[in-house]
């Protein structure tokens, strides 16, 4: 007997947004169906991955995360160039960690000068991400927007409390913004409405639903992303029809399990493979729930996430995807010695 696939019809679609300029500009969005539901609509392009770069040398990264960048990790410009030239990054996400008032409190002028150097050193789009300190992010991102006029950056996070300053600067100097809200559909919609009322076209807005790490809130973000897409597609809510971005790397690699050594947690297996798999699994989960842009860290996790994308969109066999290529020595774990003695007593 025949089998007919039940197909949903959608009242709306996701806006297309262009980030960057020139031949390497990236276009995201354009879906007229849920992620990978290509039997119901169009998914004209695959989601993209932005490789993370910090503006200061990290002090608490696990060895596995440092290894791919150890020769450039103290130089953000060289780091960004390596991500593009060696690892084929589609975009770069510069995390302005040092601007945090509770850390180094780098000035807006110094931060903007670095952003300009990085922007001029690469030929792919640049995302500039603050520290979620509302006032400092406004001061920094406004200065960055002006200093990098015409560079077509993506600036974030923009929240309801600082949307006026950053939104106006983005309009004036030709940038896109990341509208951020704390894991809530209505709050996500509210920030978009505030930016639109300010005069910023929603064609220049990407949604950040606030990303949770694997085992540390991912399920909440996943659920909210699904509901944002349902409102945009099934209900035709034009205030939520923007692409979605997930700032994933920081949340994964700060998890306790991603940092624990063999001595700390021998039964969790090889620490290098563990962290990579945590990032890759979270990435795939967010892709399924509607992500258009992922900010990721480890090249091997990125390779695996892209392999999933290719399989989901183009087809193929997962058996053809290579295993993790380690850069650190194999972990020496004697699981037999850790196992409890079996109780062979017969009652």
Secondary structure as UniProt FT lines:
FT   STRAND          17..19
FT   HELIX           22..24
FT   STRAND          26..28
FT   TURN            35..36
FT   TURN            38..40
FT   STRAND          48..54
FT   HELIX           63..67
FT   TURN            68..74
FT   HELIX           76..85
FT   TURN            86..87
FT   STRAND          91..95
FT   HELIX           97..99
FT   TURN            101..104
FT   HELIX           108..121
FT   STRAND          125..129
FT   HELIX           134..147
FT   TURN            148..150
FT   STRAND          154..158
FT   TURN            160..162
FT   HELIX           163..173
FT   STRAND          176..180
FT   HELIX           185..198
FT   HELIX           202..204
FT   STRAND          205..208
FT   TURN            214..215
FT   STRAND          216..217
FT   HELIX           218..233
FT   TURN            238..239
FT   STRAND          244..247
FT   HELIX           248..253
FT   HELIX           256..259
FT   TURN            262..264
FT   HELIX           266..268
FT   HELIX           271..289
FT   STRAND          293..296
FT   HELIX           299..314
FT   HELIX           318..320
FT   HELIX           335..338
//
